[in-house]
Amino acid sequence: MGEHRGKRATRVAGRIIVIVAAGVTAGTGVVVAGSGGHSGSTASASQPSASGPEVVSLRVPAAESLSTARQRGRQLVAKLSRTATADYGMGAVTWAQGTAPAGTKVRVRSQIDGAWTRWQGLPVELDEGPSAGQEGRVRDGTSPLWVGDGTGVAVRVTAPRGKGPDRVRVETIDPGSDPTSASSRIAAAGLKPLRAPRFPKMPRIITRAQWGADPALNDRCFPPRYGRTAKMVFVHHTVNSNDYSRADGKRIVRAIHAYHTQSRGWCDIGYNFLIDKYGRIYEGRRGGMRLPVRGAHAGDYNTNTVGVSLIGNFETARPTKKMKNALVRFIGWRLGTSYKPARGTVVVNGHRFERISGHRDAMSTACPGRYVYRWLPKLRDRVASYLSEYRSPIRVRAKQMGRDVTGQVFRGETQQSGGIRTDFNHGAMFAKAGFGAHWLSGAALRAYRDRGGTGSRLGFPRTDSVHTDVPGVRRVDFEHGRMYRIGKHKAYTLWGRILIRYRDLDGINGRLGLPRSNMVPIRNGRKATFAHGSITWNQRANTVTVEFS
C-alpha cells in the first residue's frame, strides 16, 4: 500500500468524512462527502457503525493550457495529476448536473500496490438515475470503477471544442468492512439446476443488513416511494469490473451505495437488486423487496419497474452461468408472483417495452452490455419456461373479479401458514387448499391484519365478506372463527365455544343482537359483549354462560 500522510477522519451526521491535508496536487481542493455529495452542510454528530463506507471527494482542476492538449479534435478540459489518496476500493468522476457537453470523455488511472495502472475510460452515464426533480439535488457522473485496493488516482477529462463540465470531482470510496464475519457464507441462488417449480419462491437474497447498508447515508432524503405494481424488469450492468473475488461482493455493493448517495446525491442506491458473478443476489434500494419501490435506475421509467444490475462489465465479458441462473430465478419470482408474463410488452410512462428489457431500450446507453443484451431474448424464454408449472387460484379469481375491483398486484403472492396470499391495490386475497380463494378489503381486511392475519387464531378465510340479513352488517367465515363487520369501520371476531353458543342462539338475528366487542380475556377464560347481553367461557370449569340485559 502507498503511504498517505496527513489524513484525518471525523464523523459528521452519521458519516465518515475524510479530509486530505497532504499528498494532494497543489491547488486541488477536497470536498466533504457527507451530505449527499454537497459541501457546506452541518449537523449534529452521531456514531455510525465503524464498518461504514468512507467517501473522499477531490476537485479536478480545469486544464491549464487547452492549446497544448489537443487529441483528435478534442481538448483536455480538466486534469488531476497523480495524487495520493486514502485507501479506496471504488472510484468515479462526477460534475455539476447538465454541464457536460455531448462527447465528454473521462479516463482515470489508479495506484495499486505501489504501481500505476494504464489509463482506463469510464462510461459517462447521463441517463442513469432519478428523473428530473425526483430526488432533489443530484450530480451527473460516470459509472464507478472497482479497483479493489487503490492508494492513488489521476484523472483526464476531454471534450469537443474545449468546453467541459463544471465542478468536476473524483470520488474515491472505501467500502468499509463486512457486518458479518469473514467465515460466514451465503448460498448462491444460481448453484442448483433450474427446473420449473409449482411456485416461484423468493430466491435467497442478501439483505441490506447483511451486506452492511449504512442507514446514515439515506437520512437526508424522503422515505421510499412506491408505484402501483411491478410491471416489468430493466436489466443493467454496473460496469465497474469483472475481476473481483467472492469476498468482494458486499464491498462492491456498499461502495455503489455510497457513490450513489454521497457522490451523486441520490436518496439511496439506484438499483432495486444486484447480482454478482457467483450467483448471489443483493437487496438494493430500501422499502421492501416484495413491493414496487421506485428506484433510480432508468430516469423517467423508474416507477412501476424493477431495476436489477449485474455486477460487472458485459460490454467486454460474458455473464457467468451462475449469474444467469440467479437472474432467471429472480425475474421468475418477481414477475411471476406479480402475475406478469415473461414475454409480451407493457406501457410505462407512455412508452412500450418488453416485459424484460435492457437499460438501453429506454435510454441512450450501452447498458447492460452487448453480451447481456444479446442474451435477453433467451432470458425471456428461460423465465417463461421457469414459470410454466406455476398455477395460482388467486390469479384466476382476481381475473374473474376484474382489475376495477382488485386493482393491480402491489405485494406479490407469498406462501404463508399453509396457504397463499396476494396484496392488491384495493385489498388482499387469500387461498388455501379446500377453501378456495377469497377477497377481503376495507374494515374487514384491516381488522384481520390487526388480529394477526393467516397466522392468527382465525386462520384462513373460508368466504369473502358477504352480506347478512341485517342491513349494514357483513360476515366473513374463517377456518376457526367468524368476523362481523358493522358499518364501514367496526369489525368484531368470535371463535370457539363463544361463537358456537352465539350461533345456536341465532347469531345476529337472535335475542343477543349484534356484537359490541371482540372476545376479551378475563380470569379463567374469555368474554364477548353484545347489544343485549354477553357470553362468557370459563376455561377451568369448561362452561359457557349467557347473560341477557
Secondary structure, DSSP 8 states (H G I E B T S, - for coil): ----TTEEEEEETTEEEEEE-SSS-TT--EEE-SSTT-SS---------TT--EEEEEE--B-S-STT-EETTEEEEEEEEEEEEEEEEEEEEEEETT---TT-EEEEEEEETTEE---EEE-B-TTSSB-TTTSSS-EEEB--EEEEEEEEEEEEEEEETT---SS-EEEEEE----SS-TT-----TTSS-----SS-----EE-HHHHT--GGGGTTS----B-S---EEEEEE--S-S---TTHHHHHHHHHHHIIIIIS--SS-S-SEEE-TTS-EEE-SSS-TTS-B--SSSBTT-TTEEEEEESS-TTTS---HHHHHHHHHHHHHHHHTTT--SSSEEEETTEEEESEEEGGGTSSS-TT-HHHHHHHHHHHHHHHHHTTT---HHHHHHHHH-HHHH-SEEEEEEEETTEEEEEETTEEEEEETTTEEEEE-HHHHHHHHHTTGGGSTT-SBSS-SEE-SSTTEEEEEETTEEEEEETTTEEEEE-HHHHHHHHHTTGGGSTT-SB-S--EEETTEEEEEETTEEEEEETTTTEEEEEE-
